[in-house]
Amino acid sequence: MNIQRISDLPALPQRPENSHKGTFGKVLVIAGSSGMSGAACLAGTGALRSGAGLVFLAIPETIQSIVATVNPCYLTIPLTLDQDAQLTAESESQLLDQIPSFDAVAIGPGCGQQKWFRKLTLKLFAEVEQTLIVDADALNALARSDKPLPTAAGPRILTPHPGEFSRLINKPISKIEAQRETLAITFAKEQGVILVLKGAHTVITDGTRLAINPTGNSGMATGGSGDVLTGILTALVGQGMQAFEAAQLAAYIHGFAGDLAAAEMSEIAMIASDLPEFLPEAWLQLIEE
């Protein structure tokens, strides 16, 4: 297997002086459900702290007031569910009508496994022409489908942790941990996706290129850390980065923020909401290198 190993980080997105919020991307994260509003908040804040010009969160209307209160800088798109907890046809139509206007789309953090969400995931995976970041419950939706992954209309970045990857390829976690690089490369090449296999030394591959992330620590092994990564990644894609390069840079800066947080508050005490707070310093240090 002829694999190109990548160690140098890609260039950061340009920030021209003569610019406006539209210059830096309009991005959408479909996230959250009852009891999991935090996932949407973390993803949205990660995107805001990573340079996106406009960040939208599509969330069930039942948690809109919670999510909107956490940060005034992102916008929310309420999704209306009927009495059977299914997405209404009108709400789905309105969401689908808006998607072409975004520069990058992510789906999955904290969404749960309702039937409507699984159906929406498969539809967007197949039809969205922009880069689509697939995380968390959207990965589980793909894994639960009894059909192969749909042919995608645009680039796809999948960001599983070992448990989610286990469900995607139907292999035990122990085997995945023993063959992280090989299994990740094979899956990415066969499916035509960029795979970000999370964990210690996150693996980023498109099936022909491979990068191993050097940053991060055990303090990041806590609920919500992956949601922040999804936000960072969506913001970078929205600013025009290619999918592989955006995935490599997102993993690096996410881990770097975690390392800065651990240095100040310990790996034991870290929580996921600390990561966006340390992203400014991480970006600043990377810019100055």
SULJO-V710963 format. One record per residue. N is the residue number from 1. RES is the residue in three letters. PHI is phi in degrees with one decimal (* if undefined). PSI is psi in whole degrees, 0 to 359 (none if undefined). D_FIRST is the distance of its C-alpha to the first C-alpha in whole Angstrom. Layout:
n = {N	N}
res = {RES	RES}
phi = {PHI	PHI}
psi = {PSI	PSI}
d_first = {D_FIRST	D_FIRST}
This chain:
n = {1	2	3	4	5	6	7	8	9	10	11	12	13	14	15	16	17	18	19	20	21	22	23	24	25	26	27	28	29	30	31	32	33	34	35	36	37	38	39	40	41	42	43	44	45	46	47	48	49	50	51	52	53	54	55	56	57	58	59	60	61	62	63	64	65	66	67	68	69	70	71	72	73	74	75	76	77	78	79	80	81	82	83	84	85	86	87	88	89	90	91	92	93	94	95	96	97	98	99	100	101	102	103	104	105	106	107	108	109	110	111	112	113	114	115	116	117	118	119	120	121	122	123	124	125	126	127	128	129	130	131	132	133	134	135	136	137	138	139	140	141	142	143	144	145	146	147	148	149	150	151	152	153	154	155	156	157	158	159	160	161	162	163	164	165	166	167	168	169	170	171	172	173	174	175	176	177	178	179	180	181	182	183	184	185	186	187	188	189	190	191	192	193	194	195	196	197	198	199	200	201	202	203	204	205	206	207	208	209	210	211	212	213	214	215	216	217	218	219	220	221	222	223	224	225	226	227	228	229	230	231	232	233	234	235	236	237	238	239	240	241	242	243	244	245	246	247	248	249	250	251	252	253	254	255	256	257	258	259	260	261	262	263	264	265	266	267	268	269	270	271	272	273	274	275	276	277	278	279	280	281	282	283	284	285	286	287	288	289}
res = {MET	ASN	ILE	GLN	ARG	ILE	SER	ASP	LEU	PRO	ALA	LEU	PRO	GLN	ARG	PRO	GLU	ASN	SER	HIS	LYS	GLY	THR	PHE	GLY	LYS	VAL	LEU	VAL	ILE	ALA	GLY	SER	SER	GLY	MET	SER	GLY	ALA	ALA	CYS	LEU	ALA	GLY	THR	GLY	ALA	LEU	ARG	SER	GLY	ALA	GLY	LEU	VAL	PHE	LEU	ALA	ILE	PRO	GLU	THR	ILE	GLN	SER	ILE	VAL	ALA	THR	VAL	ASN	PRO	CYS	TYR	LEU	THR	ILE	PRO	LEU	THR	LEU	ASP	GLN	ASP	ALA	GLN	LEU	THR	ALA	GLU	SER	GLU	SER	GLN	LEU	LEU	ASP	GLN	ILE	PRO	SER	PHE	ASP	ALA	VAL	ALA	ILE	GLY	PRO	GLY	CYS	GLY	GLN	GLN	LYS	TRP	PHE	ARG	LYS	LEU	THR	LEU	LYS	LEU	PHE	ALA	GLU	VAL	GLU	GLN	THR	LEU	ILE	VAL	ASP	ALA	ASP	ALA	LEU	ASN	ALA	LEU	ALA	ARG	SER	ASP	LYS	PRO	LEU	PRO	THR	ALA	ALA	GLY	PRO	ARG	ILE	LEU	THR	PRO	HIS	PRO	GLY	GLU	PHE	SER	ARG	LEU	ILE	ASN	LYS	PRO	ILE	SER	LYS	ILE	GLU	ALA	GLN	ARG	GLU	THR	LEU	ALA	ILE	THR	PHE	ALA	LYS	GLU	GLN	GLY	VAL	ILE	LEU	VAL	LEU	LYS	GLY	ALA	HIS	THR	VAL	ILE	THR	ASP	GLY	THR	ARG	LEU	ALA	ILE	ASN	PRO	THR	GLY	ASN	SER	GLY	MET	ALA	THR	GLY	GLY	SER	GLY	ASP	VAL	LEU	THR	GLY	ILE	LEU	THR	ALA	LEU	VAL	GLY	GLN	GLY	MET	GLN	ALA	PHE	GLU	ALA	ALA	GLN	LEU	ALA	ALA	TYR	ILE	HIS	GLY	PHE	ALA	GLY	ASP	LEU	ALA	ALA	ALA	GLU	MET	SER	GLU	ILE	ALA	MET	ILE	ALA	SER	ASP	LEU	PRO	GLU	PHE	LEU	PRO	GLU	ALA	TRP	LEU	GLN	LEU	ILE	GLU	GLU}
phi = {*	-89.1	-113.2	-88.5	-88.1	-107.3	-119.2	-75.7	-73.5	-70.4	-65.9	-70.1	-57.0	-72.3	-124.1	-61.6	-64.3	-88.9	-143.1	-147.3	-61.0	-68.5	-62.1	-104.5	93.4	-110.9	-122.3	-127.3	-121.1	-91.5	-154.9	82.6	-164.4	-58.6	89.0	-131.5	-66.8	-60.4	-60.5	-64.3	-62.9	-66.6	-64.4	-63.1	-69.7	-59.5	-67.3	-61.5	-81.1	-122.8	98.1	-64.2	-74.4	-137.3	-119.1	-114.2	-117.2	-92.8	-139.4	-57.0	-62.6	-67.4	-113.7	-60.1	-64.9	-67.8	-64.5	-65.1	-75.6	-67.6	-146.5	-79.5	-92.3	-97.4	-108.7	-119.9	-115.9	-75.5	-106.2	-91.1	-106.1	-83.9	-65.8	-97.7	62.8	-110.3	-65.8	-70.2	-60.7	-64.9	-66.0	-62.7	-62.2	-64.4	-65.2	-62.9	-65.7	-84.1	-56.9	-59.5	-81.6	-95.4	-87.5	-156.5	-133.9	-126.3	-144.7	134.8	-58.1	65.6	-83.3	78.7	-127.2	-63.9	-58.2	-62.8	-71.5	-61.7	-64.4	-64.3	-57.9	-64.7	-65.3	-67.8	-56.8	-77.2	-105.6	-66.9	-83.8	-77.0	-64.1	-115.0	-95.7	-114.3	-136.6	51.1	-65.8	-69.4	-65.5	-64.7	-64.7	-63.4	-66.2	-78.4	-68.3	-88.9	-118.1	-60.6	-56.5	-64.4	-65.7	-96.0	-82.8	-155.3	-62.3	-129.3	-116.6	-105.7	-124.3	-80.9	-84.7	-55.0	-64.6	-67.5	-66.4	-58.0	-70.6	-67.5	-108.8	56.4	-131.4	-66.8	-58.2	-59.2	-70.3	-61.5	-65.9	-79.9	-136.6	-55.6	-65.3	-62.2	-68.3	-65.0	-61.9	-61.1	-63.5	-59.7	-69.7	-65.6	-94.4	69.6	-126.2	-94.6	-110.7	-114.7	-89.1	-75.4	124.8	-58.0	59.5	-49.3	-98.7	-120.1	-151.8	-112.5	96.7	-124.1	-112.9	-142.0	-127.0	-112.0	-75.4	-91.8	-100.8	108.9	-158.7	-67.6	-65.4	-85.6	-81.9	-148.8	-55.2	104.1	-59.8	-65.2	-65.8	-63.1	-59.6	-58.5	-63.6	-58.8	-62.5	-64.1	-63.8	-68.3	-62.1	-62.8	-87.9	103.0	-71.4	-68.1	-60.0	-64.1	-63.8	-64.4	-64.4	-64.0	-68.2	-62.2	-61.4	-64.7	-70.6	-62.0	-67.6	-63.9	-60.3	-64.0	-66.9	-64.6	-63.7	-64.3	-64.7	-92.1	-127.4	85.8	-66.7	-63.3	-87.7	-62.4	-131.1	-60.7	-70.0	-71.6	-60.5	-60.7	-69.5	-99.8	-61.1	-56.7	-67.8	-62.5	-61.9	-60.7	-65.7	-68.8	-63.5	-80.1	-67.4}
psi = {117	99	132	118	126	126	329	139	147	163	146	153	143	148	76	145	320	80	174	179	331	337	328	19	140	115	154	133	121	115	167	157	176	125	351	40	332	326	317	317	317	317	316	318	322	320	317	320	5	21	359	140	318	129	124	140	121	116	154	139	339	339	8	317	325	309	317	334	332	320	125	358	341	162	155	144	110	136	124	125	145	186	344	14	31	147	130	153	321	316	319	317	318	320	312	326	329	335	320	341	354	152	339	149	139	152	138	321	119	22	342	188	39	153	318	324	319	318	318	319	312	322	313	322	318	322	335	127	336	172	130	126	124	119	161	239	337	326	319	326	319	318	327	344	141	11	158	162	136	154	128	145	351	182	145	130	119	134	62	149	171	324	317	322	324	317	326	320	2	47	150	152	323	320	322	314	331	339	45	309	311	313	322	314	314	314	312	319	315	323	350	38	167	128	131	97	105	169	184	128	61	135	128	123	150	12	341	333	151	129	139	121	130	353	167	166	175	342	343	355	69	150	131	342	318	331	321	317	317	317	315	311	318	320	319	318	319	336	6	3	146	156	312	313	321	319	318	314	321	315	319	309	328	312	324	317	321	322	320	319	317	323	331	325	1	152	327	316	349	144	165	325	350	331	311	332	334	356	320	315	322	313	318	314	323	321	323	346	none}
d_first = {0	4	6	10	12	15	18	21	23	24	27	30	31	34	38	40	44	45	43	44	43	41	39	37	36	38	36	36	35	36	37	39	42	45	44	41	43	41	37	39	41	38	35	38	39	35	35	39	38	35	36	37	40	41	39	40	40	41	42	45	48	49	47	48	51	49	46	48	50	47	46	48	46	43	45	45	45	46	45	48	47	50	52	49	47	45	44	47	47	48	46	43	44	45	42	40	42	41	37	37	39	36	34	31	32	31	32	32	33	36	37	37	37	39	39	40	37	34	35	35	32	31	33	32	28	28	31	31	30	29	27	27	26	26	27	29	31	30	27	29	30	27	26	30	29	29	27	24	23	25	24	25	27	25	23	22	22	22	23	23	24	23	26	25	21	22	25	22	20	22	21	23	23	23	19	18	20	18	14	15	12	9	12	13	9	10	13	13	11	13	16	16	17	17	17	19	19	22	23	24	21	20	16	16	13	13	10	9	11	12	15	17	21	23	26	28	30	31	34	32	32	35	35	35	32	30	32	33	29	29	32	31	28	30	32	29	28	32	32	30	27	23	22	19	21	24	22	21	25	26	24	25	29	29	28	31	34	33	33	36	38	37	39	42	42	40	37	40	42	39	39	37	40	40	36	38	41	38	36	39	39	35	35	38	36	33	35	37	34}
